[in-house]
Amino acid sequence: MASFMRMFDRALIREMAAGSGMTLAALGAIFAVVLLVRVLSRAAIGDLANDAVFPMLGFGFVRFLPVLLSLALFVGVFMSLSRLWRDSEAVIWMNGGLGPFDWMRPVALFSLPGALIIAFVSLVLIPWAQVKQMQYEEVLDSRDRVSTLAPGVFSEDHGGKRVYFVETASANGERVGNVFVQSVQQGRMGVIVAKQGHVRPMENGDHFLVLERGNRYEGTPGIADFRVADFDSYAVRIQPQVVADQAGGPRTRSVEMLFANPTPENMAEWVWRFGYPVSALILCLLAVPLSYVNPRAGRSLNVVFAILIYVAYNNFVGLSQGWVGRSQLSAGEGILLVHGLMLVLLFLAYWHRFHGPNRS
């Protein structure tokens, strides 16, 4: 009997791992494409430097990794068990001596390591990545505005005192062609048009946009006193952006920092992070009774129930986070309310499936 159990565990764990892996690959690819489109759209309008596309893509992917992992685990377990019932393999295994709790053992052995990985990502990796993203964005904000100039797009500097437009730009952004620069100084408007230009760094850290072969127009709008000057070379100092100190929010704080300052916002963040691994484990165990397929009731009915429970569970976790953040519940009450109710549902689902009127 022991060898029979081990054979069942290995077969089911292997199938669940394959299903979860394929689900994670598919969901990860879809999410990466969606996130890449968003990041590229920011780069196209000049809000993000071209060399910052992939770092920002990585930060965004890490932020949603617990959702992808928990969903992949649940789908892999649910679909594997559903196939056993659909192909009548589950009936054969149960006739061989499998009891209700024998189904929980391989599911727990498979889902527990996954839940631990999700816990590491949500409790450790995400706060670290949020801090690194904030630091990286500060570096981007302090860089020269010309590094984010996108060809064919009007862009303002940090203070809004100067407007740039370039028709072409080199891959590294150091050389631009057909340049238009508009600025206002002491009530007089200045417009510079040049064939090309390049960025020149100075020893003191300043950067200048050196324009070549162009014209400068200066005057007051509405008054015919414009002056026109031709030039072979004209340097425009690029004003560096002043980076304000950013206080990290709850998402950038480690678990130790959250409990060192147990404000409602910090405790709400803890409820949210803690909910990822716990919900992943409970959902995987709940997939055992949910996966049962009754041919007379239709093969898609259990899928509908599984989707509804997954969506409701995640929304309930979000609601509890809001209640804790508004001081309507403590962190312990929020955790017990949501996950305690799901444990009760898990018990009732197991009883109904294996001891109720619909047991096999």
Steps between C-alpha positions, in 0.01 A plus 500: 500500500788736577648453153153562353478831689848606390418420138182707524683792662776503237257477208275776629784734603663455160177590321430798727854632448465476122162673505617778731816553297310537174247731664775717648678521164180601320391754761853639530528549125162675480576727793850579370356609164237720665757656732746550214237689299439734795869564556570555130211747478664704777831489318336602173364826646825581676394422858758223526852462367552224245759324714254487791241286319624158608581595863149642543359189333683285755378706796141476379524126444632438851216704649237269350696176535305375808173529308643306206650230722186449710276488193735256324502271806122502529440441130762224483353311796139553397545398135708193591240373746214584263663289230518203738126521562417572137695195377373282789853449630396638838241224537767238431733652758222512761402139429862416566465622857550877494313689769400868519817612674719305258409763240616781726848355555645542147322834459650626826845364411484686169336825608689559826839570332319726254335688786840544666639646178204737480559598863863584424401706197222692677673550835862553391549541126223750425599755771862474385397548135280798592795669673726433202235632261463819702878550503519431127223749426687762704807439284288534187346825625843648567631419153510745214164570341650453154552128573123450488439703184291293262513579127183667377371588849493839677659473847535742790785524745436449870404861568290541187710800392632338185337289228700263280420335171736279300426327174771236526725367776787253519464173684686628807317835495822702479441638148175650372389641167264782397467648848240749624539666842263759648567682826375807689744723685405829668174516307664457161447189291793335331480243223802308375500288185808297409596232251661278760643490848683291755537472877827626651580410863718740697756426770285660771212264423293740289368392163441718196300435187725640226295597194665534159406710196181665607307818573382668818186712515433716806223745580177576684177348367273768351783751454695529176844512658628154420871457449642231274853365526681228308754278670736216420504376859273585792509337845192458718557394860284204596342565837530188717187399680492555873408174664286536810543256782240229469374330810431139422144384555395178671581295191870588529525397866621165625292287734714614793435864412126438471478355850741756644244768408160324509290773341177401324669549162792275594274232645283511187813438294585204725151353451543532124844337491404223741192422292699395192659177632209408728239539226716304256522205739130504592394526135716202404343289775156624400568385144464137617122512564443762229661283233233230524320465167144370501415394142129556562558861615728595213878513482529879522300554819797437728711740294241774554502437875881505509517833316236658724674384818841621380368845407294532819793392718740754350242778518431411863872529579499845339195601704664388823807706413278805461322433829830469685633815331192693618539361855169315475677172578831405653752308293427178689125541458538568129713189450273276708184631336608433142714188529293357784187513286688332215617224735137445603404486131785252443370274778141517371612428143697193613210374709252550216728334249616196696233454769194678362224371274713541183797292614627236258 
